[in-house]
Amino acid sequence: MAKFVPDVKTQRWIVISQTRVNRPDDANEGEKPKACPFCTGNEAMTPSEIMRIGEGEKDKPGWKIRVIPNKYPITDVHEVIIHSPDHDKNIEELNIEQVTALLRVYRQRFQAHTFDGQVMIFCNHGEHAGASLHHPHSQLVLIPKQINLDALVREPIMNVIEDNNFFVTYCPDFSQWPYEIWISPKKEGTTYGEVTDEEIKDLADLLQNSLCRLKSKHNDPRVMKINPNIQFAYNFYIHHAKNWFIRIIPRMVHRAGFELGTGLSVNIVDPTVAAQELKVQ
């Protein structure tokens, strides 16, 4: 059971989850490869699946996207969404039909839990972003409604990179990380669970484009100077409430004592400059 502990002075909470210490870790390159529990043929290595997209029997090969309970949960409801059977292809490398299907699965899982608490869907890609397994996957956690989330709300649209019929990508003036990208719907007052199939097609394009832009920017020699030892890594999450957005955080820098001690973020790239550079990637 997850244990939520409040700080009565700040109204912030922490989660005590001792099962997390037992997570497997294959993200460290150079170590001997281990059998991947998320690969086709290894379905028996995971808890029994919650749902799948694709053919085949439950907990057997044939799936295209697979949703399973997290074996090492943060909260009492914690799911893993395996992006595809491919061990190495990330969202920026999958075909657009697979990305669209993945976003539909996000919506289905969001809807399944929306009345039970606050639904957070997030993705950690790369060791520096906190991924413990290499095989691309996202996660869903359900947080009790009474827990006050110290979460950002949608930032004003500034420094636009790209847009289409339903969404816009931009670098908010408030960006806390270099080359941080937000994707916001043009429609106001909705949650992710209300996104339509037509909107998801547009969203898939912008999400994949954004990650491709960031990967290209990460490989820019000028950016590599920021921290040459960090491989391409990012986090993204879908805001849990109304006026939702997707926030993509490329992990090009470390957070250090100043940030941890003050709560202030130091962004070494002006968001206006970041947007201009990302447009041409």
Number of C-alpha atoms within 10 A of each C-alpha: 12 15 13 14 12 14 9 8 6 7 11 13 15 12 12 14 16 13 14 12 8 9 13 12 13 19 18 15 9 7 9 7 10 9 9 17 15 26 16 18 14 14 19 13 13 15 14 14 18 15 17 20 15 12 11 12 10 15 22 15 16 17 19 19 19 25 24 21 18 20 16 16 19 21 21 15 19 20 24 23 28 23 26 25 19 15 17 11 15 19 21 18 13 15 12 15 11 17 24 21 19 24 20 19 20 22 20 16 20 23 16 12 16 18 10 13 16 20 27 18 24 22 21 22 26 22 21 21 19 14 22 17 21 21 24 22 23 22 20 25 22 21 22 16 12 8 16 13 15 9 9 8 13 17 15 12 16 15 18 20 21 16 18 14 11 15 19 20 27 29 31 23 14 14 21 18 23 21 30 25 29 25 26 23 24 14 11 10 10 14 20 26 21 13 16 11 14 10 16 21 18 18 27 21 18 19 23 20 17 25 21 17 18 24 18 14 21 23 13 12 10 10 13 15 11 14 12 14 9 16 17 19 20 23 19 22 19 20 22 24 18 15 17 21 24 22 22 24 23 24 24 23 15 10 11 10 8 11 12 10 8 8 9 10 15 14 15 12 15 17 25 17 12 21 23 14 14 21 13 10 14
